[in-house]
């Protein structure tokens, strides 16, 4: 296990750093959580001073790291290395309960090189997955009162990162307890075990979030994390609906994308098919599989199936890849049951090792440049992104207000600039509420914000009819009080006319 973990560290280091310990710029969704943590570092309160639709588990992790090490550009990359090692260790630990010998390491290898490597972004998805796998590991061998309570705690912790994932895992464990105890005709035991599980869950969620409820107010937290999600989250169709399924596939050609394409194809094929195959194959109690192994695999499959159900409303690759670890375990176990298992296992080992040995090197052979940013030196593999941030770095200073109106705001953390508004991001759908647009207008005026990064997409409503697009007043204000000083691709930098 030590050698496997060391290999995972090297693999991830090569993806996330260039010598010597200079982080590679990732961007993406993690910048939202880093920005939120940075705002909390500056004394702001989540939900009250800025909007967010999840419980603040991810922000608290980054805020804690900021308090320990200071705000540093290497923190999210180092966190991804640590998370990767923890996740692979958990997958191996669970696999050893149902697989024998070196085969127990295969699911972790496939997960690391296919799923984790293709989603190297320090968002809530990976933190919650680690908590769910921990909950599975705690009760996989025994369902004692203490273990069930601890599993509930871990499901509650997962909920503090990804709401649906923690709840889905808890329901999955409760469903397994129901199935397991029904065979023993012990209804009283079912009730008590479920109570222990639920008690651990709610105790954790309450304790972890009570401070924020008191600071922001119960109604504000409820609106942000429940009402908004139910009423408006799905309005952003491009990111939060069924249309995200199968979106974002690696393009072919070129041929070098073929391994990534094969990885994506396998993961999409596994979820949820692999669980259904196992459950159909082992639906009878008198299965050829021994009872103990069957129970463990049944638990893994039921929890995995519930995780898929939780991601079903918006099944983009981020969500599906993050819930893939149980699928890889069940997949390798199923391969072990077929006639030509040695051939299939050898093929999977070969593909996983091929990815482990070849995938990191393109980062170190192509174009790269290091930029000195306020929180530390950072390497860029995209020339366009490097030039964009280099220009902005030379035209801003840390601590000033800048409004990033891009599809995914990612300027606040690397430039150490401040977001003047409550809203995290703007869209041309009902996801962005009229009151949020009004707050942006007031914030731009109050702080006399000098620069606005404006994405061209915000001038093209997602719905041609304009239904749900509330950005009209903001566009008018921008054109009346700002002028374009720089074009970056299709996007623009606007400067306040009084400057």
C-alpha positions, -999 to +999 in steps of 0.1 A: +000+000+000+029+024+008+043+019-027+009+024-043+004+056-024+039+069-033+031+062-070-002+081-066+017+111-052+042+111-081+014+107-106-005+136-092+025+158-086+034+156-122-001+167-132-003+195-107+032+209-103+063+218-123+098+217-106+104+229-081+070+228-064+055+255-086+017+249-089+001+246-124-028+269-129-061+248-129-089+273-127-123+258-131-150+254-105-125+253-076-119+290-080-155+297-068-148+279-035-113+295-031-129+329-037-156+322-011-129+311+014-109+343+006-140+364+013-144+346+046-107+352+053-114+389+048-142+388+074-173+383+053-200+358+062-213+332+037-250+336+028-252+370+044-224+389+025-222+366-006-245+340-021-239+303-022-262+273-027-242+246-008-233+241+028-198+256+035-177+225+040-154+231+011-149+268+020-141+258+056-114+234+045-097+261+024-102+287+051-085+264+076-056+260+053-053+297+047-052+302+085-024+276+089-002+285+059-015+319+048-031+323+013-009+305-011-013+295-048+000+260-041-027+252-015-055+239-039-030+218-059-015+203-028-050+196-015-057+177-047-026+155-042-037+148-006-073+141-017-062+118-044-041+097-020-069+096+005-095+085-021-072+058-036-065+045-001-102+043+007-109+025-026-081+000-018-093-005+018-129-012+006-117-033-023-097-056+000-130-065+017-144-080-015-113-087-037-082-108-032-045-102-037-033-076-062-067-074-078-078-052-048-055-024-061-070-024-096-102-004-089-080+023-072-057+024-102-086+027-127-103+054-106-071+074-102-061+073-138-095+075-155-118+095-132-097+115-108-071+125-133-098+138-157-114+159-130-084+175-112-104+203-096-106+209-058-144+212-056-169+199-031-174+167-052-142+151-041-145+160-004-180+145-002-169+114-020-141+108+005-166+111+033-191+087+017-163+061+011-153+065+047-189+058+058-189+027+036-157+015+051-168+020+087-198-003+083-187-027+056-176-054+080-198-048+110-230-028+117-225-022+155-243+008+171-211+028+173-201+021+137-236+031+124-235+063+144-200+071+129-213+063+094-241+088+100-215+114+110-195+108+078-227+110+057-235+143+075-200+155+067-205+146+031-237+167+031-217+197+043-198+194+010-224+181-015-259+181-001-274+154-023-245+131-020-245+128+018-283+124+019-281+098-009-254+078+009-274+078+041-306+066+024-285+039+006-271+027+039-306+027+055-320+008+025-292-019+029-300-022+066-337-027+057-328-055+032-303-071+056-325-071+086-356-083+068-340-116+063-336-118+100-372-107+108-359-082+133-379-050+128-369-035+161-333-038+152-340-021+118-356+009+136-328+013+161-300+010+135-317+036+113-321+059+143-284+057+151-275+064+115-298+094+112-288+107+146-251+108+136-261+125+103-282+153+119-258+158+148-230+165+123-250+187+099-264+208+129-230+212+146-212+221+115-236+247+103-251+262+135-226+291+135-235+302+099-272+299+106-268+322+136-246+347+117-267+349+085-301+340+099-322+308+094-344+322+067-313+334+046-296+300+049-328+281+041-334+303+010-298+299-002-295+261+003-330+249-002-355+273-018-331+286-044-319+251-053-355+238-057-368+268-076-339+283-097-309+260-097-322+240-127-328+272-147-292+272-158-299+245-183-263+244-197-248+234-163-276+221-141-300+199-161-303+166-181-287+183-211-253+181-193-253+143-198-226+132-222-214+168-225-177+176-225-163+145-241-127+146-253-127+154-290-114+130-316-091+135-334-063+141-323-052+105-314-037+116-281-072+121-268-080+085-274-071+073-239-092+100-223-120+092-246-118+055-237-118+065-199-149+086-204-167+059-223-160+033-196-172+055-168-204+064-186-210+028-194-205+017-157-230+042-142-255+029-133-253-003-154-227-021-133-248-019-101-279-031-119-260-061-133-247-070-099-281-067-082-298-087-109-271-114-108-272-117-070-309-110-063-314-144-047-302-151-012-288-185-023-263-169-047-231-187-054-213-158-037-206-163+000-229-144+023-204-120+038-189-109+004-224-107-010-236-084+018-206-061+013-210-059-025-248-054-020-241-024+003-216-009-021-240-013-050-270+001-032-251+031-020-236+035-055-270+034-071-284+060-047-254+082-055-263+080-092-299+088-084-287+119-065-267+131-095-295+123-120-311+157-122-278+172-136-256+143-146-226+161-159-192+145-160-180+162-128-208+146-108-206+112-125-168+109-122-169+119-085-193+091-077-174+064-097-153+047-070-179+022-060-186+014-096-149+005-103-150-019-073-181-037-084-168-037-120-135-054-111-155-080-090-177-088-119-147-092-142-135-118-117-166-138-122-163-143-160-146-172-178-118-153-193-111-131-163-073-132-166-075-117-200-099-090-190-080-082-158-047-081-176-062-056-202-075-034-174-041-035-156-023-027-188-046+003-196-044+017-161-006+014-160-004+029-195-023+059-184-003+062-152+030+062-171+020+084-201-007+109-191+014+133-169+042+140-194+024+163-219+022+189-191+061+190-190+068+188-228+046+215-242+045+253-238+046+266-202+054+299-185+056+310-149+038+341-137+045+358-104+011+364-087+002+380-054-001+346-036+029+330-053+045+319-085+022+299-108+029+279-140+005+282-170+001+256-197-022+278-218-006+308-235-040+326-238-047+322-201-012+333-192-013+364-213-048+373-200-037+370-163-004+387-170-022+417-185-047+418-156-019+414-130-001+445-145-033+465-145-047+457-110-034+458-075-042+434-046-072+444-025-089+465-051-125+458-063-129+441-097-161+425-110-156+393-128-187+387-150-173+356-168-192+323-171-171+310-142-154+338-122-118+328-117-099+361-113-104+369-076-081+343-061-050+345-085-051+384-086-060+389-049-087+413-060-121+417-042-156+409-055-179+439-048-212+420-052-231+393-033-237+371-064-211+345-072-217+343-110-240+358-136-261+339-161-288+349-187-313+326-170-335+326-139-305+312-120-295+348-116-323+366-098-334+402-104-324+412-068-289+399-074-286+420-106-298+450-085-271+442-059-244+442-086-256+476-098-255+490-063-221+475-056-205+488-088-218+523-079-210+522-042-174+510-046-168+528-079-154+496-093-127+504-118-126+473-140-153+448-151-144+416-169-174+410-192-180+376-209-195+378-244-219+350-235-238+374-212-248+394-243-264+363-258-294+351-237-296+313-234-333+315-243-337+334-276-370+348-263-351+365-234-372+347-208-353+346-175-327+370-187-325+398-160-292+414-171-307+442-191-302+469-165-266+458-159-258+459-196-272+494-198-253+505-167-221+490-181-224+508-215-233+541-198-205+542-172-177+521-187-158+517-219-138+488-234-100+490-229-090+454-237-104+425-257-095+390-246-108+366-272-145+371-273-145+387-238-138+423-228-123+444-201-143+475-193-130+505-174-150+531-155-152+563-175-143+585-146-108+570-145 
